[in-house]
Amino acid sequence: MSYGTIWKSDWFIGLLVSLLTLIGYSSQLSPFQSFDNVLYDFTASTNRLPVDDRIVLIDVDQKGSDQLPQSSLASAIEKLSNAGTKLIALDMLYSEAEFKPASEGAQKDILAEKVHLAGNILLPLYFDFSSEESQSNILAPNYIRRSAIRQINFSNSSASPLNAFMLRHPYNSLSEGAAGFGHFNLPVDQNETLRSLPLAVAFSSQYYPSMALSLAAGAMNIPLSDVRLNLGTDIELGAINVTTDKQLRIFPAFHADNSGTSFTSYKISQLLSGSIPGNLFKGKIVLIGSSANSVDTPLKENMSRSEFTAHALQSILKEESVIRPDWSTYAELALLLLVGLYLTLLLPRLTPLVGVIATVAISLTLLITGYIFISALSLWIHMAISCLLLIVGQLGISLKQYLVIKEKQPTSASDPNETNKMLGLSFQSQGMLENAYAKFLTCPMNEDMLAILYDLGLAFERKRQFDDAISVYQHMATHNSTFRDIQTRIISAKNARDTLSDKGSNAGISSLLASGDNKPTLGRYEILSELGKGAMGTVYLGRDPKINRQVAIKTLALSKEFEPDQLEEVKERFFHEAEIAGMLNHPNIVTIFDAGDEHDLAYIAMEYLDGIDLIPYTKEGKTLPIPTTLKIIAKVAEALQYAHNNGVIHRDIKPANIMILKNKAVKVTDFGIAHITESSKSKAGTVLGTPSYMSPEQLSGKPIDGRSDLFSLGVMLYEMVAGARPFKAESISKLMFKIAKEPHVDVRKLNTDTPDSVADLINSLLAKKADQRIGSAGEALDRIQQCLQESRSQGGS
């Protein structure tokens, strides 16, 4: 092709569109961002969560005004206070000009008096921002500075919090009686839609919380002095960590019932007239504001600031917010580059019809994946821009192919050899290797066919079908015995076949990994390396080539572990348990992606966890601080509560099955897997695994429920606090007897710093009889939270 016609080439059009899209994305142009905003808004509006009935809205229904007379507001506060309201937040600014001191003849300041007497009123702050990145040198009054967040971690240099240059707040005598403050700044996006909330704003070197964050701290009885702000990453609020982006923003989830009704709302006139009983507000968090102060949101247009703050408050309390992770930009750029490579290198090689089908399929996959990421994983990755690039690139190439006149070239569709070769390549791309080989055998041998057959032989090797690989290489050798390295490959395949027959499929995979020149596969997954060996078999690091995602693959050589007459039953149980585990969707439970079997090897593909298990923290002298241990155990209890509510019992809770990731997240692994092996016997008749963490009823073979998992949780908590297991013996039979009959040594004898509440919690979890144990994971979680609260009140970290 001459250089003068490059610009007319299909690949050049794909390259040009890709470069223009990358420039637009990098420049953060509004038209490019709007496509992903549309996908986010659709997902947020359809994926609505249940409403928390603790949150109530009161609308200031003043005709033509968003401000309520001070006397009316004072009366409303008094009624709410008498009703036992937990917290009251105001979204109304009463300035100094609206209040005259008594010395000037004005009546007594009833509003300030009622706010002071109530003791639970949070007043609003309103910040003004400059287009330039500059901080104000104006100091806020002392009574407002007391509400600033004091524990700040500045280690993240990429953090870019919002900096305000002006502060507006209620007049002094009113503000002095407030229980706290929170800002009501709700910055909208470029298309005038509100999707995010900055949880903290910088003003005069201080960081002031949003009203949602102040209310969340108050609802959890946590003083703002105990809140820790890790700039650019998260906010530590008691036992929960609220993940933020670099601007300290969260993207709240939205809450409504099937009819679209959001939080319970009343008119303030109903409250003042007494037409609604006061007991409706007992223990509630009440937000008072005007519907005139409204913004457009993904859920609906003209949502009041108070209602948006309520959605953000529930998202904080229940950890429901959507996250824009730090790596999202890199993932989006990588996705754009992959789409660009598809448009530049692959699409021009496809026929027009196949190209359109492929582009539509990839576009739908991207949109569905983006929807699933937001709705199921609470992760917002901009995928619509890649979908836009695909569509525009496809339209450009299709238009060029339609407009440019080409010379007709002879078609090979009528050539049966060419047809068989194309069918064979199609079969091979779908993993139907035997069918592909049958088609290739009908084609005349030439250099092109030798190369195709060589790739087929490598594919057979990756599938550990070494006999078929040998057959392919030997067929090639009858025509060209010196083609590439087929003689070496024949010897290597025979050795691997012998190893496979002697030691099983895992040995065949290990043999291919050791050779390094041909990566083995399991199903559609490419095996990258061996991670370790467990009770089930070998664990591998794999890659899903369809979406280039790393996965952990656990394998079980069924024919090695079970007798032939048991094999079908075990296979059925294997896939049933994998299906149940795959239905669990919880942030503290490892995600199951896929399960299958190949030859005599069954496998489960699951989320790859970059972290360590809890085993190192169970050794004497290596245990974590008790509050940290309780936070970890709380996350495990949350996972168990979710699983038990869905009818799934773990059966194998132990430190090796709890992972702490590099981002401090806690993940429970191997749900449902223990059930596969618990009733099986090894060839020597020994039960797989160790009974150290099993409950008495599990050891005795009795029917078990979620309380069995709680006993195991108690053993693990004991070990993490004391640095030793509660039950130890020289043999399994003696150990089982101790678990069933003998009491454990009080944990306070091994760790004298153990609080009584923690020791009581352990004792309740380790009760021998299930009926005397803590009844549910939810109850255990409440007890753990009480221990944490007690630790904080006593000065624990």
Secondary structure, 3 states (H helix, E strand, C coil): CCHHHHHHCHHHHHHHHHHHHHHHHHCCCHHHHHHHHHHHHHHHHHCCECCCCCEEEEECCCCCCCCCCHHHHHHHHHHHHHCCCCEEEECCCCCHHHCCCHHHCCCCCHHHHHHHHHCCEEEEEEEEECCCCCCCCCCCCHHHHCCCECEEECCCCCCCCCEEEEEECCCHHHHHCCCEEEECCCCCCCCCCCCCEECEEEECCEEEEEHHHHHHHHHCCCCHHHCEEECCCEEEECCEEEECCCCCEEECCCECCCCCCCCEEEEHHHHHHCCCCHHHHCCCEEEEECCCCEECCCCCCCEEHHHHHHHHHHHHHCCCCEECCCCHHHHHHHHHHHHHHHHHHHHHHCCHHHHHHHHHHHHHHHHHHHHHHHHHHCECCCCHHHHHHHHHHHHHHHHHHHHCCCCCCCCCCCCHHHHHHHHHHHHHHCCCHHHHHHHHCCCCCCHHHHHHHHHHHHHHHHCCCHHHHHHHHHHHHCCCCCCCCHHHHHHHHHHHHHHHHHHCHHHHHHHHHHHCCCCCEECCEEEEEEEEECCCCEEEEEEECCCCEEEEEEEEEHHHHCCHHHHHHHHHHHHHHHHHHHCCCCCCECCEEEEEEECCEEEEEEECCCEEECHHHHCCCCCCCHHHHHHHHHHHHHHHHHHHHCCCCCCCCCHHHEEEECCCCEEECCCCHHHHHCCCECCCCCECCCHHHCCHHHHCCCCCCHHHHHHHHHHHHHHHHHCCCCCCCCCHHHHHHHHHHCCCCCHHHHCCCCCHHHHHHHHHHCCCCHHHCCCCHHHHHHHHHHHHHHHHHCCCC
